[in-house]
């Protein structure tokens, strides 16, 4: 019978507090599959200019702009 891993009792880490590279708004990022961005219908590559994540509003605007071009 295969061994099953014990359920984790460690609470998930608190979201990182970020400042949006697009508008300066503060937002949270959990950097995992439970992050708000994982539920977004569009996935975009990370910026190549070393900027950090975008807030939900700016990510949605960037997705719209990429579809329009």
Secondary structure, DSSP 8 states (H G I E B T S, - for coil): ---------S-----EEEE-TTT--EEEE-SSTTSGGGG-S------TTS-----HHHHHHHHHHHHH-
